[in-house]
């Protein structure tokens, strides 16, 4: 592996807890490869076997699902430093439920499952980061399933903000996710999310600046979240 690739891999969250020299020495003893994909090319098709971890070190990619009606839904995007579907490696079938496409020209470090386990055995920090990443993905899936019970984006957003407030114990929320990632969570385009956030601010229930969202009127947010249930009970 070239030095530039080792440096990029070492800067990824999964490997940032390991000294780059130690990481390079460990990688020299396990199988791995580099795979490159041109812009707009297919990295994986849904249903493919996924037995090696793909870590994106250059470029951007996204994951898509196709409904029975042929509608394509973008479910997640990936930027340099992120890995693809680590949890799938540890499932019985190792089958990807989504297709992955290179949004821009991509460069991946590919590590077979056994090699990844060797890395985890030799470096506790990698194991902790891997488990943390899978836990975060599970948390995101839980958020999506929770949001699915609501019909409108406003209801989904109100519920998500209220649950974040309850978890943090503060009406001031520091949101690490970008607007693009938040839009993916709710299954909408980024402009739609921005318009809805603006509408909630206009209603006086929230205010926001940068990555900080402040809940001004929690009771008002709860009314928005429960508006459909209230209407149906009349």
NUDRENKOL-403547 format. One record per residue: residue number from 1; x, y, z of N, C-alpha, C in turn. Coordinates in steps of 0.02 Angstrom, whole numbers, always signed. Example, Ala and Ser with C-alpha at 12.3 -4.5 7.8 and 13.67 -1.06 7.14 Angstrom:
// residues 2
    n    n.c1    n.c2    n.c3   ca.c1   ca.c2   ca.c3    c.c1    c.c2    c.c3
    1    +660    -284    +390    +615    -225    +390    +660    -165    +390
    2    +642    -112    +354    +684     -53    +357    +645      +2    +394
This chain:
// residues 234
    n    n.c1    n.c2    n.c3   ca.c1   ca.c2   ca.c3    c.c1    c.c2    c.c3
    1     +42     -60      +0      +0      +0      +0     +44     +62      +0
    2     +25    +111     -40     +64    +172     -44     +59    +212     +21
    3    +110    +253     +34    +111    +292     +96     +51    +338    +101
    4     +30    +367     +44     -27    +413     +46     -90    +376     +67
    5     -97    +313     +46    -156    +274     +64    -155    +255    +138
    6     -95    +239    +163     -89    +223    +235    -107    +285    +276
    7     -83    +343    +254     -97    +405    +290    -172    +420    +291
    8    -205    +409    +234    -277    +421    +230    -316    +371    +273
    9    -294    +309    +271    -327    +258    +312    -318    +273    +386
   10    -259    +295    +405    -245    +310    +476    -287    +369    +501
   11    -309    +412    +455    -350    +470    +475    -424    +452    +479
   12    -444    +392    +457    -513    +371    +462    -532    +359    +535
   13    -593    +374    +555    -613    +364    +625    -599    +294    +651
   14    -608    +243    +609    -599    +175    +632    -526    +159    +650
   15    -479    +196    +620    -408    +180    +630    -369    +238    +662
   16    -403    +292    +679    -368    +351    +704    -338    +340    +774
   17    -360    +288    +809    -333    +275    +875    -269    +234    +875
   18    -245    +219    +815    -184    +178    +808    -129    +219    +777
   19     -69    +214    +803     -12    +248    +774      -3    +227    +701
   20      +4    +274    +654     +10    +256    +583     +65    +206    +568
   21    +121    +211    +604    +176    +164    +592    +156     +93    +613
   22    +123     +88    +671     +99     +23    +695     +46      -5    +647
   23      +3     +39    +622     -49     +18    +576     -18      -9    +512
   24     +32     +25    +486     +66      +3    +424     +99     -65    +434
   25    +130     -75    +492    +163    -139    +506    +112    -195    +511
   26     +55    -182    +542      +4    -233    +547     -26    -249    +479
   27     -39    -198    +439     -67    -209    +373     -21    -250    +329
   28     +44    -244    +340     +92    -282    +300     +85    -357    +311
   29     +53    -376    +367     +48    -447    +383     -21    -477    +368
   30     -68    -435    +343    -135    -461    +327    -152    -445    +255
   31    -195    -486    +224    -214    -472    +154    -258    -410    +149
   32    -245    -370     +99    -286    -310     +86    -272    -288     +15
   33    -313    -244     -10    -304    -220     -78    -333    -150     -85
   34    -320    -119    -142    -349     -54    -160    -394     -64    -220
   35    -455     -38    -217    -500     -41    -274    -523     +29    -292
   36    -524     +44    -356    -543    +111    -380    -604    +106    -425
   37    -647    +156    -421    -708    +158    -462    -716    +227    -491
   38    -734    +230    -555    -745    +294    -588    -810    +325    -564
   39    -817    +389    -575    -878    +425    -558    -938    +393    -592
   40    -992    +386    -554   -1056    +357    -577   -1053    +282    -592
   41    -999    +249    -574    -996    +177    -585   -1025    +139    -525
   42   -1045     +77    -536   -1075     +36    -484   -1020      +2    -443
   43   -1023     +10    -378    -976     -23    -333   -1004     -91    -313
   44   -1068     -92    -293   -1103    -154    -276   -1174    -150    -300
   45   -1202    -207    -318   -1273    -213    -332   -1308    -245    -272
   46   -1369    -225    -260   -1408    -254    -205   -1411    -330    -214
   47   -1400    -366    -158   -1400    -439    -160   -1332    -470    -168
   48   -1280    -428    -180   -1212    -453    -187   -1186    -478    -120
   49   -1140    -526    -123   -1108    -549     -62   -1055    -498     -41
   50   -1053    -484     +24   -1008    -433     +50    -966    -465    +105
   51    -906    -488     +87    -865    -526    +135    -801    -489    +154
   52    -790    -430    +127    -732    -389    +144    -755    -318    +160
   53    -721    -287    +207    -739    -218    +225    -709    -169    +175
   54    -751    -126    +148    -730     -73    +102    -726      -7    +141
   55    -667     +22    +145    -658     +86    +179    -643    +138    +126
   56    -684    +189    +122    -677    +241     +72    -623    +290     +94
   57    -569    +296     +56    -515    +342     +75    -511    +401     +27
   58    -550    +398     -27    -550    +454     -74    -615    +452    -114
   59    -648    +511    -122    -709    +514    -161    -772    +514    -119
   60    -828    +504    -152    -893    +501    -119    -936    +447    -153
   61    -979    +415    -113   -1023    +363    -140   -1090    +368    -105
   62   -1140    +333    -132   -1204    +330     -98   -1236    +261    -107
   63   -1280    +246     -60   -1316    +182     -61   -1389    +195     -80
   64   -1417    +151    -122   -1485    +160    -146   -1523     +94    -139
   65   -1589    +101    -130   -1634     +43    -130   -1687     +55    -183
   66   -1710      +1    -215   -1762      +6    -266   -1825     -30    -241
   67   -1882      +5    -241   -1944     -25    -218   -1972     -72    -272
   68   -2024    -110    -253   -2056    -155    -301   -2086    -117    -359
   69   -2102     -53    -348   -2131     -11    -401   -2077     +20    -445
   70   -2014      +7    -429   -1959     +34    -469   -1934    +102    -445
   71   -1960    +126    -389   -1937    +191    -363   -1870    +182    -328
   72   -1822    +224    -346   -1755    +221    -317   -1751    +272    -259
   73   -1731    +247    -201   -1726    +290    -142   -1654    +289    -117
   74   -1625    +348    -112   -1557    +353     -85   -1560    +350      -9
   75   -1527    +301     +20   -1535    +289     +92   -1475    +313    +133
   76   -1417    +321    +101   -1358    +342    +139   -1304    +366     +91
   77   -1264    +413    +114   -1206    +436     +75   -1143    +422    +115
   78   -1088    +414     +79   -1024    +399    +111    -971    +448     +87
   79    -932    +473    +133    -877    +517    +117    -811    +485    +138
   80    -756    +513    +114    -690    +485    +130    -682    +478    +206
   81    -658    +420    +227    -649    +406    +298    -702    +359    +326
   82    -754    +345    +287    -808    +303    +311    -805    +234    +278
   83    -832    +184    +313    -833    +116    +287    -904     +98    +265
   84    -908     +47    +223    -973     +25    +198    -997     -36    +238
   85   -1054     -31    +269   -1092     -88    +295   -1050    -138    +334
   86   -1013    -115    +384    -971    -161    +423   -1011    -218    +455
   87   -1071    -203    +477   -1111    -254    +512   -1129    -313    +467
   88   -1134    -300    +401   -1153    -354    +355   -1101    -410    +356
   89   -1038    -393    +369    -985    -444    +371   -1000    -498    +422
   90   -1038    -481    +474   -1048    -528    +529   -1119    -558    +529
   91   -1153    -551    +472   -1218    -585    +464   -1207    -652    +430
   92   -1257    -695    +436   -1250    -763    +409   -1243    -763    +333
   93   -1283    -723    +299   -1282    -724    +226   -1233    -676    +194
   94   -1210    -625    +232   -1164    -574    +207   -1190    -544    +141
   95   -1255    -528    +140   -1286    -502     +79   -1304    -429     +87
   96   -1282    -388     +41   -1297    -316     +44   -1369    -303     +25
   97   -1406    -265     +65   -1476    -250     +49   -1483    -189      +4
   98   -1428    -156     -12   -1430     -95     -52   -1379     -99    -109
   99   -1388     -56    -158   -1338     -47    -210   -1295     +13    -192
  100   -1231     +11    -209   -1185     +66    -194   -1156     +91    -259
  101   -1158    +157    -268   -1133    +189    -329   -1083    +244    -311
  102   -1032    +251    -353    -982    +304    -342   -1011    +371    -366
  103   -1022    +416    -320   -1046    +482    -338    -991    +522    -371
  104    -930    +514    -344    -869    +541    -374    -820    +483    -380
  105    -766    +493    -417    -715    +440    -422    -694    +419    -352
  106    -694    +353    -339    -683    +327    -272    -622    +281    -269
  107    -592    +282    -211    -535    +238    -197    -548    +205    -129
  108    -549    +138    -128    -564    +101     -67    -505     +58     -46
  109    -495     +54     +20    -453      +1     +48    -499     -57     +65
  110    -482    -116     +41    -524    -175     +49    -488    -225     +95
  111    -520    -242    +151    -491    -288    +200    -539    -346    +211
  112    -519    -408    +195    -562    -466    +208    -581    -471    +281
  113    -637    -504    +295    -662    -510    +363    -609    -537    +410
  114    -574    -590    +390    -524    -620    +434    -467    -571    +449
  115    -449    -531    +399    -397    -480    +410    -421    -427    +458
  116    -485    -408    +452    -513    -358    +498    -513    -385    +569
  117    -530    -448    +578    -529    -478    +645    -458    -478    +673
  118    -408    -491    +630    -339    -488    +653    -321    -418    +677
  119    -343    -368    +639    -330    -299    +659    -362    -284    +727
  120    -423    -308    +736    -458    -296    +800    -424    -331    +858
  121    -396    -391    +845    -361    -427    +898    -296    -392    +918
  122    -264    -361    +869    -200    -329    +883    -207    -258    +908
  123    -263    -226    +891    -273    -156    +911    -343    -147    +940
  124    -347    -142   +1005    -411    -134   +1039    -448     -72   +1015
  125    -412     -19    +997    -444     +43    +975    -484     +32    +911
  126    -460     -12    +867    -497     -26    +805    -561     -64    +821
  127    -556    -112    +867    -616    -150    +887    -668    -104    +917
  128    -647     -59    +961    -694     -13    +993    -726     +33    +941
  129    -686     +57    +893    -712    +101    +841    -761     +64    +796
  130    -745      +1    +780    -789     -39    +738    -856     -51    +772
  131    -855     -69    +836    -917     -80    +873    -956     -15    +880
  132    -919     +40    +890    -953    +105    +896    -987    +124    +831
  133    -955    +110    +775    -985    +126    +710   -1048     +85    +698
  134   -1045     +20    +715   -1104     -22    +705   -1160      -1    +752
  135   -1142     +20    +813   -1193     +45    +859   -1226    +109    +834
  136   -1186    +153    +805   -1214    +216    +777   -1261    +201    +719
  137   -1242    +153    +677   -1285    +134    +621   -1351    +106    +646
  138   -1348     +65    +699   -1408     +37    +729   -1453     +92    +757
  139   -1421    +142    +788   -1459    +198    +816   -1494    +237    +760
  140   -1459    +246    +704   -1489    +280    +647   -1548    +241    +619
  141   -1540    +175    +615   -1595    +133    +591   -1656    +138    +637
  142   -1642    +140    +703   -1697    +148    +751   -1733    +214    +740
  143   -1695    +267    +727   -1726    +332    +713   -1771    +328    +652
  144   -1748    +293    +601   -1787    +288    +539   -1851    +249    +550
  145   -1846    +194    +588   -1905    +154    +602   -1955    +194    +645
  146   -1928    +232    +692   -1971    +274    +734   -2006    +326    +691
  147   -1969    +357    +645   -1998    +409    +603   -2050    +381    +555
  148   -2045    +317    +538   -2090    +287    +489   -2163    +287    +513
  149   -2174    +292    +578   -2243    +290    +603   -2278    +357    +592
  150   -2240    +408    +575   -2270    +474    +562   -2276    +485    +487
  151   -2327    +521    +467   -2340    +531    +396   -2302    +592    +369
  152   -2309    +648    +402   -2279    +710    +375   -2208    +720    +400
  153   -2169    +757    +361   -2101    +773    +381   -2102    +814    +446
  154   -2151    +857    +454   -2155    +898    +514   -2163    +855    +577
  155   -2206    +804    +573   -2215    +759    +629   -2150    +721    +644
  156   -2117    +697    +591   -2055    +659    +600   -2001    +703    +632
  157   -1996    +764    +608   -1944    +809    +633   -1958    +829    +705
  158   -2021    +842    +720   -2040    +860    +789   -2024    +803    +837
  159   -2040    +742    +818   -2026    +684    +861   -1951    +676    +871
  160   -1912    +682    +817   -1840    +674    +821   -1808    +726    +867
  161   -1830    +788    +861   -1803    +841    +903   -1821    +831    +976
  162   -1882    +810    +989   -1904    +798   +1058   -1865    +741   +1090
  163   -1853    +687   +1051   -1815    +631   +1079   -1743    +650   +1092
  164   -1714    +692   +1048   -1646    +716   +1060   -1643    +759   +1123
  165   -1694    +799   +1134   -1696    +841   +1194   -1701    +797   +1257
  166   -1742    +745   +1254   -1750    +701   +1312   -1686    +663   +1327
  167   -1650    +642   +1274   -1588    +605   +1284   -1533    +649   +1313
  168   -1530    +711   +1289   -1476    +756   +1311   -1493    +791   +1376
  169   -1558    +796   +1392   -1578    +832   +1452   -1572    +907   +1445
  170   -1567    +931   +1383   -1559   +1003   +1371   -1598   +1023   +1309
  171   -1627   +1083   +1309   -1663   +1107   +1249   -1615   +1131   +1194
  172   -1551   +1134   +1210   -1501   +1155   +1160   -1468   +1093   +1133
  173   -1478   +1079   +1069   -1454   +1018   +1037   -1395   +1034    +992
  174   -1341    +998   +1001   -1283   +1005    +958   -1285    +947    +908
  175   -1301    +963    +846   -1312    +913    +794   -1248    +903    +754
  176   -1218    +844    +760   -1157    +830    +723   -1170    +815    +650
  177   -1228    +786    +636   -1245    +767    +567   -1254    +829    +524
  178   -1233    +824    +461   -1245    +879    +414   -1319    +879    +394
  179   -1341    +934    +363   -1410    +937    +339   -1423    +881    +288
  180   -1372    +865    +249   -1379    +811    +200   -1393    +745    +234
  181   -1355    +731    +288   -1365    +668    +325   -1433    +667    +359
  182   -1454    +724    +386   -1520    +728    +417   -1574    +714    +366
  183   -1566    +742    +306   -1616    +732    +253   -1620    +658    +235
  184   -1563    +623    +233   -1563    +551    +220   -1602    +514    +274
  185   -1592    +534    +336   -1627    +502    +392   -1702    +504    +383
  186   -1727    +562    +359   -1799    +571    +351   -1825    +552    +282
  187   -1779    +532    +238   -1799    +510    +172   -1825    +565    +127
  188   -1796    +625    +134   -1817    +682     +94   -1756    +717     +64
  189   -1769    +762     +17   -1714    +802     -11   -1694    +856     +39
  190   -1631    +877     +35   -1606    +926     +82   -1646    +991     +81
  191   -1667   +1018     +22   -1707   +1080     +23   -1772   +1072     +61
  192   -1803   +1012     +57   -1865   +1000     +94   -1854   +1003    +169
  193   -1798    +974    +191   -1782    +977    +262   -1770   +1049    +284
  194   -1732   +1086    +244   -1717   +1156    +261   -1780   +1198    +265
  195   -1827   +1186    +219   -1890   +1223    +220   -1930   +1207    +283
  196   -1930   +1143    +303   -1968   +1124    +362   -1937   +1151    +426
  197   -1871   +1151    +430   -1838   +1182    +487   -1855   +1257    +491
  198   -1855   +1289    +432   -1873   +1360    +430   -1944   +1371    +452
  199   -1989   +1325    +433   -2059   +1331    +452   -2067   +1324    +528
  200   -2030   +1277    +557   -2034   +1268    +630   -2007   +1329    +667
  201   -1956   +1360    +638   -1931   +1422    +669   -1982   +1477    +663
  202   -2015   +1481    +605   -2067   +1532    +595   -2125   +1522    +644
  203   -2140   +1459    +661   -2193   +1445    +709   -2172   +1460    +781
  204   -2107   +1472    +790   -2083   +1491    +856   -2068   +1433    +902
  205   -2063   +1371    +875   -2050   +1314    +919   -1976   +1296    +923
  206   -1937   +1317    +873   -1865   +1306    +875   -1829   +1368    +848
  207   -1764   +1369    +861   -1719   +1417    +828   -1655   +1379    +815
  208   -1616   +1401    +767   -1555   +1365    +752   -1503   +1411    +721
  209   -1440   +1390    +730   -1383   +1425    +702   -1327   +1375    +694
  210   -1303   +1366    +632   -1250   +1317    +621   -1272   +1247    +640
  211   -1233   +1214    +682   -1249   +1146    +703   -1288   +1144    +769
  212   -1312   +1201    +791   -1350   +1204    +854   -1423   +1219    +841
  213   -1466   +1177    +870   -1539   +1188    +867   -1564   +1197    +938
  214   -1601   +1251    +949   -1628   +1264   +1016   -1704   +1256   +1015
  215   -1728   +1213   +1059   -1801   +1203   +1064   -1829   +1258   +1108
  216   -1869   +1300   +1078   -1898   +1358   +1112   -1964   +1340   +1146
  217   -2004   +1299   +1113   -2070   +1282   +1138   -2082   +1207   +1131
  218   -2061   +1169   +1183   -2068   +1096   +1181   -2141   +1075   +1178
  219   -2184   +1111   +1213   -2255   +1094   +1212   -2284   +1102   +1142
  220   -2263   +1155   +1108   -2286   +1166   +1040   -2261   +1111    +993
  221   -2199   +1088   +1003   -2172   +1033    +963   -2212    +969    +975
  222   -2231    +956   +1037   -2270    +896   +1052   -2339    +899   +1018
  223   -2368    +959   +1016   -2432    +966    +981   -2424    +950    +907
  224   -2369    +973    +877   -2357    +959    +806   -2346    +884    +795
  225   -2310    +853    +840   -2297    +781    +834   -2361    +741    +839
  226   -2405    +762    +883   -2466    +724    +897   -2526    +750    +859
  227   -2515    +795    +811   -2572    +826    +777   -2616    +776    +740
  228   -2586    +726    +708   -2626    +677    +670   -2668    +635    +717
  229   -2637    +615    +774   -2674    +574    +823   -2732    +613    +852
  230   -2721    +678    +864   -2774    +720    +892   -2831    +728    +843
  231   -2813    +736    +779   -2864    +745    +727   -2906    +683    +718
  232   -2873    +624    +720   -2909    +562    +708   -2954    +542    +766
  233   -2941    +570    +826   -2981    +552    +884   -3044    +595    +891
  234   -3048    +646    +848   -3107    +690    +853   -3168    +658    +819
